[in-house]
Amino acid sequence: MEPDGYSSERLDAVFTALADPTRRAILARLARGEASVAELAAPFAMSQPAISKHLKVLERAGLVSAAVDAQRRPRRIEGAPLAEAVGWLERYREIWERNYERLDALLEEMKALETQARKGKPQ
Amino acid sequence: MSNRLNLVPSGTHELVMTRVFDAPRHLVFEALTVPALVKRWMQGPEGWVLAVCQIDLRVGGALRYEWRHEDGRTMGMSGTYLAIDAPAGLTHSERFDEDWTAGEVVNNSALDELGGRTTLTSTLRYASPEARDMVLGSNMEAGVAASYARLDALLEEIAREAAR
């Protein structure tokens, strides 16, 4: 981790990359181990150029890297940019989870009051 | 776990939060717009309470929220209601006193009811891509250190998504 290495441009690239379901699926595949472009294309029923395009977006975001020397240039997942993005999202999510849990409890009370009021009214 | 909060960045300007509540939407709408009720749940991070909540619920009407920390710090936010369609949703602008969101944020809440349960979708639109990213950056530092446990959680999420 290198906190100084963060830039808002990169963060934007990370979120743009994560916004696409195919790219998330590619990341999910790479999370299980490195893979070549051909191997990545196989389960997706997509052409290799289409997969390469998605990989470029992921590489620009720093989420995926390619081994330079090996002939098949297997891609691998890079953890740090994801962790940076997720760190923030998780914190924000926690605040709202807590808010919404309190809202759940409040709504239960409101539902009970409404039911009571309905029963109290003459039909 | 079906009521889990979903939070995702969308496009270049937005964050989108989705959450399901076990209540009809007229009650959720009330809980979002009646000050005494809002105060009960919108407390923010640990240690803070929503001390002031003023809502003038009409188009062009003002809203004012002030949070207070137990150590005395305060945090305020003002805004204006832009559209109201009870109980289906509402839109308001908001801006913190310190303007740490670099401009106004437009907050749209959409309430969809199905079988007595309500899905609340909040779309937060920032003034610019830079503003959204700055918000992300300003809150991110605390998260950077922890990282790998959270990364595992995200990867699980990605894996679940891939398996669908």
Interface residues (C-beta under 8 A of the other chain):
Chain A: M1 P3 Y6 S8 E9 L11 D12 F15 T16 L18 A19 P21 R24 A25 L27 A28 R29 A31 G79 A80 L82 A83 E84 A85 V86 G87 W88 L89 E90 R91 Y92 R93 I95 W96 E97 R98 N99 Y100 R102 L103 D104 A105 L106 L107 E108 M110 K111 E114
Chain B: N3 L5 L7 V8 P9 S10 G11 T12 M17 R19 F21 D22 A23 L27 V28 E30 A31 L37 R40 W41 M42 Q43 G44 P45 E46 P129 E130 D133 M134 L136 G137 N139 M140 E141 A142 G143 V144 A145 A146 S147 Y148 R150 L151 A153 L154 L155 I158 A159 E161 A162 A163
